[in-house]
Structure formats: structure tokens, C-alpha cells
């Protein structure tokens, strides 16, 4: 079908023909979810079972009320391709816009819902769908964003530079706020208040991690929007992410439009290392910037590229990261991740979403612009705060771990006496303070920590009245277990049980170790019995039994440790035991 916009009479005629042919029939509008700005319309079962051989077009459908952004949802197990066009408030019909499967672009860590990402439509009340594939319980989900966005813009009458708004529970972010004058962004950032974000507050307080790299995304929405519509698009996406997808907040840390406007995304402070929901498996070590539009066949504009470069150059420098080169981070896994959890992954400091996750984001043409973006961002990068941590060894057993490093500030001020927190974390858990340190006049520091289990350590400076917070890249430490093993007897009669016991510190992941009984035959040890036994409170106990005479050995095998003891089995005990 041609992409030529149809007039209203043509559209209504096409809609009537589609209905007569058994296309979709709207059902009663469902109850609003997340307030009046988010609402649904059940589409009906007929169109949901559209033929997979080709596209089917619905009749002209009327939404429960005017909307600006819409997507589709259906029951799990469906497989549907969809396009939409709308009649805008001026009476003209838009071109057909693809509704991209949520599985093609998964910004959140929880995977994709059964449906599509939302598409920005502009103010509209009527719409049509083109469908190919199968789905059950199909429904359209709408967002009304423009009234709130326009009201928000009227608060100040102009766009102003964003200042850092910290979480009340985060002293580190409050300290960074006091340092904002020295760390001002080189580009104007439109605040959440200005684009209407106060109407979609987060469900819970933000989490904070690190910023070691930046991921570039696209929002997979329409490209034909006016600059005054961008705030409404951001608000619509925020409502869809929070109220439709049931996420905590808008997934992206920042959003950039084709006119060069930059918007604050997820709440928590533009200067802080806010953990977003934008790159599954890497959210805690990155910042995510989404470009408004779809860039599979369209390149980002010159104003958009300049805004991206200014923003990323400033943001990475703020967190002590360069704009060029690579960094190795550890994948936290996830259904859309390209790499299993625990895998070291080397990424460009400025990467596309597809580099870490299974997605086509940020579109082929924008992805091709990333090399240019890295060079541009380098021109806007500034002095970086730097904090390093070094471990005397990466594998420890019982003795404390010696750590050292160096702190420097971008303004050249002396780090003498600057207090540091030594923090520990395991995958998926928050950072916890385990020790402290103080910097010397040259910025050097040293500390010693005792770790009970394997994980990562880092050093952090919380910031003060003039200098921003900064954290070092983490260092992975393996804590080798301490294993003891005892046998009730070292010489036993054949067929008699042998009691096995011991301790293991720290307890193993999964709470079990393996016990093996092997018999010596010639120069080889042949497995006789193997079983998994529980470790409770750091202790384990079991029994093994050998029915033939000979020399045996009992082994306890745990990750990072193995212990073995031999036992002689004879027809009579001979009174010897140990």
C-alpha cells in the first residue's frame, strides 16, 4: 500500500471495506491504568487473528479520548507485526508508522512485554492499524502527554539549564550539587519539571552506580515532530515506561531530539551516576542517552549530533571516564543480553545499545555515526576526576587484603586528607562500606580489608562543597575457601561406614560440596561413590562405605579448594584406627 496520506473520505471508505471483510472491531474501552493520562481500547479477536500471509487493515477506530502516543499489547505467546496511522487534530492523516516489537528494543532489565514499543503520533483521536501475524487479547494503549507538557513549559516561560536535584537520602549527591558550578554542563538540559516529569514521579528512590561508558539508543518513535512537541514525547515515553510497562521510572538517563534539545531523563540528578533501565546487564556501570525518533534509515541531524557530543563529553568527564578507547565491564546477564552473567565484556566508551544487548538499537544509520560521535565528544571532554584502586593480589584466603590507589581532582586542588570509603559488592547487590582511608598530599592512599566472600571492591570519594563525587573502577577479588577434612577412622573393616566431617569458610555458593570415594587400582584412582552434601553453618558431615579391601581416598571438592584423606579397608580392623 502507498504511503501517500489519505484524505478523510478515502480513509473512511477504506475503513468500511475493512470492517466488511472481517477486520478489527473495537471493544469497550478498558478502565484507565495509571490515571487518566493512560488509557486502553480493546481491539477485538477478529483482527488479532490476522492472516500471516499478508497485511490486514482495520477500520477507522476511535480512541476513548485524544492521545499523543500509542502502542499495542496482547496476550503472551502472540507474534504480531503492526503499523499505525492517525488522524491528527487538523483533520489530516499521518503516514503509516511501524510499531516496533518490544522484543526488538528492551531498555529495561526485566525483558520485553508482549506488545510493541510506543510510537509518538501527535494529538489525534482516530487511528487505523495494519497487522500481520497472530495475537490474542489485542488492545491499544494510549498516552495523553501534551497538556501537561505545555503547562510544564509555562512554569518558567523558557528552557533553563538543569541544576542537580539530589535524592534526600543521598549525601553523595547533595555534595555533588554543591560542586555543580565547577562541573556545569556545556549544553542546556531541560529539567524534569520543565517537560512535565513531576506528574510521573518514580515509584521508589533512585539507585546509584558508576558511569564507565555511555550507551546510545533511539526511542523507535516517529521522526516528523516539531521542536515544541519534544517535551510531550518525553513525557509520553515516561508515562508509558512507568504506568504501562510498570517500571520504576523513565528508563533513559537523558533524551536528545533532532533539534539539539537535551532532556533530563530518569530522576536522581543529572550529575549523579543514576542507575537507569536502558541497557540490560550494564545499567549499573553506564549512562543511557536516547535519541527521539527512529534511525534505522534516517541519520541523526547535525544539531542532534552536536548535542549528543556535548552531553556525553561532559558526562563521561564528570565521572572520570574518557570518551574514546574501550573499557572492560562484567555482564550482569539477562534475557536480552548478548553475554552470560559474569562474562568480562569489552565495549567502546561510547557504545550502541546493540553492542551489549540483542537489539537493533540505535538503528543502522545512527550506529554508523558513533565513530564520528566519539571524536566530537572528545572535543567537549574536560579535566577528569580520577580515583584508582589496586589490590596486592586478586586471590586471598585468610589474611586481610591490601589495597592502595590515588585520587586527583579536575580543578587541581590538593587531595590531602580527603576521606575515602572502601566499598564491597557482589553481582546484583548494592555497594557496602567495609573500610575507610585518607589521602596523603600526593593523593595516594592505602587500606586493608578482610573479606568474607568473593566480589568486587572499589574506593569512593563522596564529594564536598567544591568537588564532585567520584568512584574508582571496581576490582574483582576471589576469596579462596578454607577447607578442613576429618575421618572417623583411617583403617576400617570392609562394608563398615566411614564418618566424614569438616568445615568450609566461606560457605560455597549453592550451599553444597562434593564428596568422592575412590579406590586405588594400580596407579589409578577409580571412582566408587560420589554425592553432594549440604554445608550448614560452615560445617558438613556424611558417611561413605567401601565393600572391598584396598586403599581408598575420600575427597571433598569445593570451588577453589579440595582436601583428600586416605583410608585402608581390610577384612579385619586389626585394632588400628586414627
N, C-alpha and C positions, 0 to 999 in steps of 0.2 A: 504494500500500500504506500502511496506517495506521502511524503512528509509535509505536503502543502497544507497549511491550516484551512479547515473547512469553515464556511460560514454557518450561522446558527441553523438555517433551514436545512442545509446539507447534513449537518450533524444529527439533527432530529430525525431526518429521514433514514439515515444510516442506523440510528438507534432503534427506530421502529422495526426495521428489517431484521436487525439482530435479535430483538425480542421475539419476533415471529418465528425465527429459526431456532428458538430454544436457548438463546444466550442467557446471560445472568439476569436475575430478578432480585431487586433489593428487598431485604427483610426489614423488620422494625429496628430502629436504631437502638443499639445497646446502651446500657447505663454508662454515664461518663466515668472514667477512671482517672484518678489524679486531679480532679477538679474540672471545671467547665472548659478549660483550655485544651483538654484532651478528650476526644470522644470517638465513637466507633459506629460503623454501619455494617450489619451482616449482609453479605452479598448473595448468598443462596447456594444450593447444592448443584444446580444445573451447570453453571459456568465453572464451578470448581472441578468438574469432571471434563474439562475441555479436552478435545482430541489432541493427542501428541503428534499428529501428522501435520498440523499447521496452526496458525494463529486463529483465535476466535475473538470477536469484538463484542463487548457488552452493549447494551442500550445506554442511553444517556441517564446517568444516575445522579440523584440529588443528595448531597450531604445533609446531615441534620442541621448544620448551620455553616456559615462561612469559615473557610480554613485557609492556611498558608503552606502547609507541609503535610504530606501523607505517605503512608506505607501500607503494606499488606501483612496480615498474619493468617496462619492456617494451622490445622492440627499436625502434630509431629508425624513424620513419615511422608509428607507430601513432597512433590517435586514440580515446581511451577516457575515458568519464566513469565515476566509481566512488564507491560509498558502502560503508561498513563498519560492522558492529556486532560486539560481542564478548560472550562470557560471562565475567563477572568472577569473582573468587575466591569471592564469596559465592553464586554459582550463578545470579544474575540476569543477564538480557541487557540490554545498553545500547540506547539509541535508535540509529537509523541516523545516521551522521556522514559528511559529504561528505569525500572525499579530493580536495583541490583540485589541479588540474593544476599541475605545477611551472612551466609557462609563464605561469600567472596571477600568480605571485609569485616573482620571481627575485632573491633577495638577493645572489647572487654575481656577480662581473664576467664569468664565463665563460658565462653563459646558462643555460638550463634543461636538466636531463637529461630523458630520455624516461621520464616517470613522474609521480608525484604528490609533493607535499609530505607530510611525515609527519603523522599525527594521534595525539594523546595518547588512549590508551584506558583507562589504569589497568591494574592487574595482571590479566591474562587468559591463557587457554590455548586457547580455542576462538573461532573467528570465522566470519563469513559476509560475502560480497561481493555487491553489486548492481552490475551493469555495463551500460553502453550504449556501443556503438561497436566498434571493431576494434583489435586489437593482437596481436603475435606475441611468443612467449617471455615470457609474463606470469609474474611472480614477486612474492611478497610479501616485504618486507624488514622485519625486526623489530629492536627495540632493547629490551634489559632495562636499566632505569636505577635502579629503586627500591632494591635492596640497597646499592649504592654510595652513593646519596644519603642513605639512612638512616645508614649508617656514618659518612659525612662529617659529618652533623649531630651525631653523638655525640662528635666530637672535642672540642668545647667545651661541649656541652650547651645552648647558647643561640646566638642570632644576634648577631654583634658588628659594629660599624661597620668598613667596609673601610678598610684603610690601603693606601697606594700601594706596589705591588711593582714595582720597575723592572726593565727589561732590563739584564743585566750589561754589555751593550755600549753603553748609552746614558747618558753623563754628564748629559745634559739631564734625563732622567727621574729620575736619582739626586738631582739638585739640587732638582727639584720635590718629591721625597719629603721632603726636609728642610724644605720650606715648608708641609707639609700641615696643621700646626696652625692657621696663619692662613687656610687655604683649606678647612677641614673642610666636608664635605657636610652640608646641612641635613636629609638623610634617611638612614636606615640602609641601607647597601649590603652585601648578603650576598656574601661573597668566593667566589672560585672554589674555594678549599679547602673551604669550608662546603657548597657544593652538589655537590661531587664532581668539580670540574673538573681536579683533579690527576690523575685517571685518564684524561683526554683531553688530554694536553699538545699544544701546537701543533707542527706539523711543522717549522716554522722560526721564527726570531725575528721579532718584530713590526716593522712599518713605521710611521713617524710622519709625519704631515702637518700639517694645520691643522683647526681647528674654527671654521667661519664660520656654520654653521647646524646644526639638528638635524632629522633625518627620523624620523617616527613610523611604525611598522609594526604589523601584527598577525601572529601566528605561524600563523594558519589552523589552529588545533587546537581541541579541544573546550572548551566553556566550563564544563562541570559538573565541576569539580575542587575538592578540599579544599585549605586553605592548606598542610597538611603535604605535599601532593603536588607543590607548585610546584617545589621543588628537583629532584625527579625529572624533571619535564617539561623543565626547563632542561638537565639532564644528557642526557636523551634527544635533544633537539634538537642538542646539541653533538656527540654521537656520530654522529648522522645526517649532520650537515653535514661533519664531518671524515672519518668512515670510510665512509659510503655515497656522499656527493657528492664525496668526495676533495678537500675544501677544506683550507686550512691550519689552520683553527680555526673555532669558532663564529662565525657571520657578524656577529651584532649586538654592539654595544658594551655595551649594557645591556638587561635584560629586566625588565618590571614585571608583576605579576599583579593580579587583580581585588581582592585583599585589601590592596593597597598595599605589598607586599613588592618590593624592588628588588634585582636580582641583577647582579653584575659579569659581563660577557659576555666578549668577546674579550680575551685576555691582553695585558699590556703596561702596565697601570697605569690606574686609574680617573681620575687627574688628567691623564694624558698624552693627546696627540692621536693615539690609535692608529687606524691605517687599517683599517677593517673591510671586510666583504664584504656590504654591506647596501643600497646604492643605486648601481647600475651607472653609472659615469661621474662620480660625485660623492664617492666614498669618501674621497679624499684631502683633502677640504675640509669634511667633515661628521662628525657623530656619529650613530649609529643606535640608537634605542630601540624595542624590540619589546614589544607588549602580548600576554600569553599569552591565547590564545583567538581567536575569530572574531567580528568586529564589523561584519559586513555587515548584520545585522538586530538586533543587540544593541549597546547603548551601553556604553562603559566605565563602571565603577562609580565612585561618589564617592571611595572610598579610592584606587582606581587613578588617577583624575584628579589627586588631591592629590599622590600620589607622583610622577606624571609632571611636574607643575608644579614641585615642589621640586627634583627631579633636573635638569630642563632649565634652570631658572633659575640653579642653581648652576653647571652645566657650561658654559653659554654665557658667564656672567660670568667664570669662571675663564680663559677664552680670549679675553677682551676683546670679546665679541660681545653685542649687545643681544638681548632676547627678542622684540621687536616690530620692525616695519618689514621691509624687503627687503634682499637682498644680490644682487649680480650675480657669478656664477661662470662659469667656462668649462667646457663639457661635454667630457668625455673620450671621448664616443661609446660604442658598444657595441650589441649586437643588440637589447636591450630598452630602450634609451634613447630618449626622445622627441625628442632633438635630436642632429644630427650632431656629430662631434668638432670642437672649435674654436668652437662656437657660444656666444656670451655668453647666459646664461640667468639671468633674474631670478626669485628664489624668496623666499618668506617665510622669515624666520629660523627659524620652526618650521613645517616643511612636512610634508605627507603623502608617502609613497613615490610615489604616483601623480603627484605634481607634476613629478617628474623622469623617471620611467620608465613604460613601458607596462604598467600593472598596476592592479588594483582595490584594492590595499593602500593604506591600512589598514582597508578596509571603509567602507561608506557612512555608517554612524552615527558611528563614531569620527572619520571625516574631518569630519563636521559639527560635532564638538566641538572642533576645532582653534582656532577663534576664541576660545572660552572658555579653552582651554588657554594661549593666548598671554597673555591678560590675567592669568590665575592665575600663570603663570611670572614675569611682571614683578614680582609682589609678593615673589617669592623671589630675585630677582636682586640681586647685591651690587655693591660697587665693582669696577670692571674695570681690569685692567692694559691699558695701551694703547701700541702701538708703531706708528708710521706711517712710510711711506716715500714720498717724492716724487721724480720724475725731471725734470730740467731739460727734457728732450724725450723723446718716445716713439719717435723715429726717429733713428738715428745711423748715420754711415757709417764714418769712420776715427778720429775723436777720442774720447777717453775720455768716459764718461757720468757726469755729475754727479748725485749722489743726496743727499738730505737727509731729515730727519724729526725725530720727537720721541718720547721714551719717558716714560711715567708709571707709577707703581706704585699699586695699590689701597690700600696702607697709608699713602700719603702720604710715604714715605721719599724721600730725595734720590737721584736717578739719577746724580749726579756721578761720573764715572769708570767707569760701568757699561760693560763691553765688549760690543760687538755683532759678530755675524757677518753679512756681506753675502753672500747666497746666490743661486745661479742654478740654473734648471731648465728643461728642455724637457718637453712633454707626455709622460707615461709614464716619466719618469726621476726619480731621486732628487735632492734638493737638494744642491748642492755649494758649499762656501765659496770665494768668489773674492776677497774683501777683508775688511778689518776696520774698525771705527770705535769711537770712545769718546764717551760722552755728556758734555755740559757740565753745570754746576749746574742749569740750567733744563731739562735733558733733551734739549736739541737736539743733533743730530749731523750730520756731513757726511762724504761719502766720494766717491771717484772710481774707476770700474772701466772696464776695457777688455773689451768683449765680442766674441767671435769669431763668434757667430751669434745669431739671434733666439731669444727665450724669455721667461722671467719672472724678475724679481729681487724679493727681499724682505730685510728685516732681521730678525734673531733675537737674543733675549737668552736665554742658556742656563739662567738661574736661578742662585741662590746659596743660602746657608744659611737665609735667611729669606724669599726672594721667589721666586715661581714663574717657570717659563719662559714666554716669550711670543714670538710671531712676528707680523710685520705682514702685512696682506693683500698679495698679490703685485701687481706692476705689470708689464704686458706691454710688452716692448721689441722693436722691429723693427730689426734691423741691416741697413742697406741695403748691397748688394754694391758693391765697387769693380771696375769693368769696363774693360779696355783692349782695343783692337782694332787690328790692323795688316794691310795688304795687301801682297803681294809686289811688285805694280806697280799704278799708278793709271791707266796707259794701256796697253792690250793689243790684240793682233790678234784679230779675231773668230774664235771657235772655240778659242782658247787658254785653258787653265785658269788661274784666279787663286787663288793660295795665300792662305788666310785663317788668322790665328792671333791669340791673345790670352790674357788671364788674367782670372780671376774669383775674388774673395775677399770673403766666404767661399764655398766651393763650394755650388752650388744643391742643394736637396732633390731627390733623384732622380738627381743627378749629370749632368744634361744641360741644354744650352741650345738655342735655335732659331736657325738661320742662314737668312736670307732674301736672295734676289737679286731685285731689282725693276728694271724698265725704265721710263724716263720717256716718256710719250706725252702730248703737250700739257702740261696742268698736273697730270696724274695720274701716279701710280706704279702700274704693273701688275706683279703677282706673276709671276715667271718660274720660280723654284725655291724650295723650302722643305724643310729637313731638320733632324732632331735630331742633335746631335753630343755626344759624351761630353766631360766635364770631368774630367781626371785630374791630381791634384796641383795643382789650381788653374789648369791650362792646358788650352787646347783648340786644335785645328787641323783644317782641312778644305780642300776646293777647290770652287770654283764655275766654271761655264763659260757664257759668253754667245756665241750664234752669229750675232747680228745686230748691225749697227752701231748706236751710240747711246750715251746716257748712262745708266748703271746705278748702283745703290747696293747695298751689302752691309750688312745689319743683323744684329746679334747681340742677341737678346732673352732676358733672364733676369728672374725675379721681382724687381721693384724696380729694374731697370736695363736700359737699351737704348743701344747705340752704333751709329752709322752712318758709313760712308765711301763716297764716290763713286768710280766708275771709268769711264773713257771707252773704248769699244770701237770700233775703226776697222778698215778693210781692211788698213792697214799701221800699224806701230807708230810710225813717224816718229822713232824713236830716243829718244822721251821716255818716261821712267818715273820713278816716285818711290815 
